[in-house]
Amino acid sequence: MIRIHNSLTGEKQELQPITPGQIRMYVCGMTVYDFLHIGHARMMIVFDVVSRYLRHRGYQLTYVRNITDIDDKIIHRAAQNGEPIGALTERFIEAMNEDCAQLGIARPDFEPRATQYLPNIIEMVARLIEKDYAYVAPNGDVMYAVARFEGYGKLSGKRLADLRAGARVEVDESKRDPLDFVLWKHAKPGEPAWDSPWGPGRPGWHIECSAMSTALLGTHFDIHGGGMDLKFPHHENEIAQSRAATGDRFVNLWMHNGFVNVDDEKMSKSLGNFFTVREVLPTLRHPEVLRYFVLSSHYRGPINYSLDQLEQADAALGRIYTALRDVAAAAPLPTEYSTRFQEVMDDDFNTPEALAVLQTLTREVNSAKAAGEQGRAAQRAAELRSLAGVVGLLQLDPAEWFRRPAGGARGTQTRSSISDAEVEQRIAARVAARKARNWAESDRIRDELAGQGVILEDKPGGRTTWRRA
């Protein structure tokens, strides 16, 4: 039985699908006005692994991850750039999809955009007004009346009295309560707007997720996820408005992934210490290195981003790919390692322990190879690949892994412009020199390639393989 830490209760609980055999999951996705940074990548990878594992365990999963394509930041960035909002959002949606494809992150089953669900949003706002959970403020905004919802603050562990006492909010005479939040923003001159019963405007940020999730998954579904920074106020507000509007439970399990830190300080744009995926990936041997780095920490805890951590991930993957070299293909035969892998993944998706299982299997492959037990090595290697595939790792042929230059500070020193085809040509020339017993020329070619970061390995039978340093 899969057990998941529920952010709402603070405890692990068994995953008990509302509909037997089926899981419905909603994850808050991107606001598309800039490129993905490493914090975004962690969230995307975490819930990609969750979705992969749920399907691996036989559940019929419906995975929804939204796109926010209208909000203040988008409007401001488009104005800064002097481009239409639609052009800006399309450009960054395309960039997001490209980055996710590089990282091996599968597309969700549904990827709704806020602007596609305006009728649903307007309908939900109208229902909240009808039920007296919302009101039209003097400035034309529609506000949610937080005090009307009993239990507000349960997800984040915050009390209304404490929030009011510590609220550092600007005085807004349009609000009945400083904690009230906007559901529908009245249009300002020059801003995009849609018609509504309360005049032209656009949705507030929180209401869009309530409207899209319930439209696609129903008023009561299994899992809602996102980054820890969304716990309050975004997810707290989602609970309040969704439950008030529908009268249903909304979500059974809430999942939140931890922050990415840089030098033990939270990565954020406001601090200027963030790195985009597009900046980082070219410095790595392969995007799998970033995925391995993310999975090396439990999803709920913080993770510290550093060059050393990435190089450790590169080295760990290198050891696994080394074990898989020159091993015959075989069908995976589940053993106690598969049992252990399932045990730790069933325990709140414990990927660090799952990686430990992969590392143990790697040692088993090496032990079998050293003992000349090729059949056992092939079976263990097949099991290793199968389990790694569940979390999106070991998707390359080992030869391809080693033909890529290492990443990080050490890797950048040895990167060269020599192509794979040029390497193969030099190896062919070296083979010809060896056949002619021209050992000096053979050594010269080997040394020349080594100087360009290409290491040759001579195998029995005259075969030569190569890898980049």
N, C-alpha and C positions, 0 to 999 in steps of 0.2 A: 504493500500500500504506500503510495506517495504521500509524504507529509510535507507541508509547506508552512513557513512562518507567515502568519497573518498579521499584517501591520495594524489591523483594527483591534485585535485582541492582545497582541504582543506575545503570542504563543504559537507553537507549531500545531497544526491540526491536519487530520486526514483529508485528502482530496476526495470528496464525495460528490460526483457530478449531479447536477440537478436532473439531467436526463441521462440515464445509465449509458455508459460508453461514449458519451459526447462531452466535449469541453468547449465553452465559449469564452474567449479571452479578448479583452480590449486593452491596448497600450497607448498611452499618450505619446504621439510622435513629434515631428519637427514643426517649428515655426519657420517658414522658408524665406529668410531674408539674407542668409549668409551660408558659408560652407560648414559642414559637420566638423566639430572639434572632437578631441579624444573623449571628453565626457559624454557627448552624444553617442560616439562609437561604442562606449561601454554599455550604455543602455540598449542599443540596437543588438549588440552581440549577446548580452544576457538573455534578452527575450527571444532571440533567434534560437539559442540553446534550449530554453524552456519549451519553445514550440517543437523543436526537433525531438526532444526527449519525450514529450507527451505523445507525439505520433509514434515514436519508437516503442512506447509502452502500449500501443494499440488503441489509443483514444482517437475518435473522430473529432479533430480540432477545427474550430472556426476562429481564425486569428484576424483581428481588426486592429490596424494601427493608423491613426488619423494624420492628416496634414492640416495645420493652421495656415490658411492662405489669405487671411485678412486680419490685421490688428495694427496697433499704433506703431510698432517697430517696423512693420512692412511699409506702412504709409510713409513714415519718416525716411526710411532708406530709399524708397522709390523717388521721393522728392529730392533727396540729396543727389541721387544719380541722374535726375532729370529723365526718368524712363517710366513708362506705364507700369502700374502695379502688376498687371497680368504678365507682362514681359519679365519682370523681376522674379515673380514666384515660379514661373515656368522654368526659368534658367536655373534656379536653385533646386527645384524638384528634380530636374535632369541631373544636376551635379550630385544630389543626394543619392539617386539611384545608381549612378556610376560608382560612387564611393562604396555603397553597400555591396554592389556586385564584386568589387575588388576584395572586400572583406569576407566574401562568401555568405553574406546575409541574404536569406531568401525573402522574396516579396511576400507580404501578408496576403491573406485571402481577400481582404477588402482594405482599401486605402482611401477612405472618404476625405473629401476636402470640405472645409467649413462653408464655402460659398455654394456648394452643391446641396446643402441641407438647410437653406434659409426657410423654406416652408415648415420644416420640422421644428426649427428653432423658434419661429414666431408662434407656432401652435403651443409649444411648451411654455413660453413666456405668458401667453394668454391664459393658459390653464392655471399658472401660478398666481396671476392677478385675480382670476375668478375664485381661487381658493383662499385668497387673502394672505398669500405668502409673498406677494410682490405689490408694488405700487408705482404709479407714475409720479416722478418727482417734479417739482416746479420748473426745473431746467429742461424737462422733456425726456430725461433718461428714465428707464424702467429699472427699479432697484429691488433687490431681494431683501426681505425683512428678516435678518438673521435671528432676532429674538423670538420670532414665531416658530422656529424649528427646535423642538426639544431634542437635546443630545448633540447640538452643535459643538464641535471640538473633541469628540470622542476619538477620531482617527489620530489626531495630532497630540492628544493629551492636554489640550488647552481649555481653560475655563473662560466663559464669557466675561466674568468680572475681571479676571487678570488681563485679558486682552484689552478691555476698555481702559483699565488703569494704566497699562503700558503702551497704549496706542499712540504712535507718533504719526498722526494723520493730519493733513491740513483741514482746517475748519471748512466744512461743506454744508451750507444751509439747505442743500437739496436733500440731504440724507436725514432720515428720522433717527438713525443710530450711526455712530462713526464706523461700525463694523459692517454695515450694509454694503453690498457690492452690486455692480451694474450687470444687468441682464441684456439690456438693449440701449445702445448709445445713440442719442439724437445726432443728426448730421450737422457737422460744422462746414462752413464754406470751403469748397474745394476738395472735400473728402468724398470717397465713394459711399454710396448710400443705396439702400433698398427700401421699398415701400413697406409700411407696416400699419397696424391700427393706431399706432402712437406717433405716426409721422415718419418721414424718411430717416434712416439710420442704419446701424450695423450691429451685429451681435457682440456681446461681451465675450471675453475669452472663455470663461468657465462654462457657460451654457452650451457652447458648441459641442463639447465632449458628451454632455448628458444627452443631447438630442441625437447625435450620431450613434452613440453606443446603444441606446435603447431602440433606435430605428433598425439597427442591423442585428442586434443580439437579443432584443426583448427587454422587458422592464426588470428582469431578474436573471443575472448570468453569473458565471463561475469565478472568473479571475479578472481583476483590473490591475494593471501595472504601470510603472513609470519610475522616473528618477526620484531620489529622496527629496530633492528640492521642490517637488510638486505636491508633497504630502500636505503642506499648508502654504497658502490657502486653497490651491487649485482643487485638490481631491476632496478636501473638507467641504468646499463649496459644491462640488459635484454631488456628494452624498446628500447635502441639504436640499438642493433644488430637484434632484432626481426623485428622491423619496417623497418629497412634498407633492411633486407633480403627478406621480404615478400611484402613490400609495403602496408601492411594492418594496421589496428588500433591497433592490438594486444590485449589490455585489456580495458574493460570499467570502471571497479571499482577496485581500489587497497585498500586492507585492511591490517593494521599493528597492531599487539597487542603490548602493552607496556612491559617495562622491569620488572623483579622481583628484588627487592632490599632486601638487608640484612642490618638491622640497617641503612636504608636510603642510602645505597651505592649499586650501581648496582652489581648484582651477576655475577661473571665471573670467569673463570678458572685462568686467569692471576692474579687475586687478591687472589685466593685461598679461596674465601668465598662462594663456591657453595656446594650444597647438592644433591646427586643423589636420584632419586626416590626410589632406593633399600635401601638407608639408612633411608629414611623418613617413608616409608610405615609400616615397623615393629613397629614403635613407635605410630602408630595411631590405633584407634579402628577399622576403616575400611577405604579403599581408598576413599569412598564417602566424607570423611572429607576434603581431599585435593581438591577434585572437588568443594565442597561447598566453601572452602576458595578462590579458583580461581574465582568462579562466584560471590563472594561477592564484587568484584571491577569491574568497567567497563573495558572491554577488551582493550580499547585504552590508559588507564592511567597506571601509575606505581602501583605496589602492593608490600607492605612491608611484607616479610616473617619473622615470628617469632613464637616462641612457644605459646605465648599468643594468636596470631591470630588463630592458629590451635585449641587451646583449646576452643576458642569462637565458631569456626565452629562446633566442636564436641558437644558443649552445645546446639547450635541452632538446629542441627539435632536431638539431644536427645529430645528436646521439641516437635519437630514434630512427632517423632516416639512414644513418650509418648501419644500424642493425638490419634494416630492411634491404640493404644492397645485396645483390647476388643471392637472393632467396627465391626458390621456385614458387610459382603460384599454387595455391591450395584453397579449398573451401574452408571457411571458418568453422571450427569445432568448439562450441562453448565449453569452458572449463570453470574451475573455481574463480578464475579471474573475472569472467563475465558475471558471475554471481556477486562478487564483491563490488564490481563496477555498478551494478544495478542497486545494490544496497546503499551505496554512498550517494548516488544520484537520486534515489527515492527519498533520501533524507535532506530535503530542502535544496536539491540541486547542488550538492557539495562538489563542485568542479575541482578544487585543489586535491581532494582525495581521489577523484576520478583520474586526474593526471598522475597521481602516485601509482595507481593501478597500471596505467600505460607504461610508466617507467619500470615497474617490476616486470612486466611482460617483455620489455625491451631487454632487460638483463637475461630473461629466460631464452630469448631468441639468440643472444650472443653466446650463452652457455651451450645451447644445442649446436650452434655453428662450430664452436671451438672443439666440441666432442665429436664432430663429424656426423652428427645426427640430423641429416638434411630434412628428413620427413618431419621430425618434431619441430625443427626450426621453421619449416614452411607452415605448419599448422598454427604455431604460436604467432608467427608474423601475420597470418590471415586473421586471427582473432584480434591482434593488436590493431590492425587496420580497420576492422569492423567496428570495434569499440570507439576508436578515435573518430571515425566517421559520424558517430552519433552526435558528437559535439563540434563537428565541422573541421576536424584536423586531419592531417596526412592525406590530403587530396592530390598531392603531386607524386609523380614517379621519382624515386630517389635520385636517379641521374639528373632529372630536371632541377631538384633542390640544389645539388652540388654544382650545377653549372651556373648558378646565380651567385653574384658577389656577396660576401658577408655585409651586414649592415653595421651601423653605428660608427664610432670614431675609428676603430681598427679597420672596419670594412671600407670606409671612404678612402683610407690610405692606399688600399690595394685595388680599388676599382680601376678598370681599364676599358678602353673603347674597342678592344679586340672582339670580334663577333664569334659566334659559335662556328660559323662556316670557316672562318679563318683559322680557328683552333684545329678543326678537323683537317684542314689542308696541311697545317704544320705537323700534325700527328702522322698523316700519310707520308710526308717527306721524311719524317724520322723513321718510320717503319722501313721505307726504302733504304735509308742510310744503314739501318741495322742489318738488313738483308745483305747489303754490300760490305758489311763488317767495317763500316766507316764509323767507328765509335766516337771519334772526335766530333763529327757532324751531329751524331745522335745526341751527345751531351750538350752541344751548343744549342740545339733546338729546345731541349728540355730546360736549359737555363734561361733561354730567351722567354719561353712561356712562363716560367716561374717568376721572372721579373715583371710580367704583366698580370700576375695574380692567378695564374693557371697552373695547377698541380697535376702532374701525370702519374698514373699508377699502372705499372706493368703487371698483367695477370698471366697465369699459366696458359700455354698455348699461343703465346705471342700477341694476345689481345691487350690493348691499352685503353684504359678509361681515364677520365679527367674530371676535375672539379675546380671551381673557383675558390680562391683562398677566403 
